[in-house]
Amino acid sequence: MRDKKIATAERTKGSVPPEAGVPAEPSDEQIRLRAYFISERRRRFALLGDAESDWLEAKRQLLSESGPR
């Protein structure tokens, strides 16, 4: 239970409240985790790419999920 509370606190830490009308910028930790899974998929299917492209794709995905800009 403690880990879940910590993860929730880290996820929301530093984000802008939704009522501000501005989508929250994803944290580095959120981007890092998404990039990890992107890289795992890329390696599994022998797709081209590198760590930088994984990071950028992860950030793009997270921003698109947070709503319109």
C-alpha positions in Angstrom: 0.0 0.0 0.0 2.8 2.4 0.9 4.4 1.9 -2.6 1.2 2.8 -4.3 0.9 6.0 -2.3 4.5 7.0 -3.1 3.9 6.2 -6.8 0.8 8.4 -6.8 2.5 11.2 -5.1 5.5 11.1 -7.5 3.1 11.0 -10.5 1.3 14.1 -9.4 4.2 15.9 -7.9 4.9 19.1 -9.8 2.0 18.8 -12.1 -0.5 21.7 -12.8 -4.0 21.1 -11.4 -6.4 20.1 -14.2 -8.6 23.1 -13.5 -5.8 25.4 -14.6 -6.7 24.5 -18.2 -3.2 23.6 -19.2 -2.3 19.9 -19.7 0.4 18.8 -17.2 3.8 18.2 -18.6 4.8 14.5 -18.1 7.5 14.0 -15.5 10.8 12.6 -16.4 9.9 9.4 -14.5 6.8 9.0 -16.5 8.7 9.5 -19.8 11.5 7.2 -18.7 9.1 4.4 -17.9 7.2 4.7 -21.2 10.5 4.9 -23.1 11.6 1.7 -21.5 8.5 -0.2 -22.7 8.9 1.4 -26.2 12.5 0.2 -26.3 11.6 -3.3 -25.1 9.0 -3.5 -27.9 11.5 -2.1 -30.4 14.1 -4.7 -29.5 11.6 -7.6 -29.5 10.5 -6.8 -33.0 13.9 -5.7 -34.2 12.7 -2.2 -35.1 15.0 0.6 -35.9 15.5 3.3 -33.3 17.6 4.4 -30.4 17.2 5.7 -26.8 16.6 9.3 -28.0 13.8 8.4 -30.4 12.3 6.2 -27.6 12.3 9.2 -25.3 10.8 11.5 -27.8 8.1 9.0 -28.7 7.3 8.4 -25.1 6.9 12.1 -24.4 4.8 12.6 -27.5 2.5 9.7 -26.5 2.1 11.0 -22.9 1.3 14.5 -24.1 -1.3 13.2 -26.5 -2.9 11.2 -23.8 -3.1 14.3 -21.5 -5.5 16.0 -23.8 -5.5 18.7 -26.5 -2.9 21.5 -26.3 
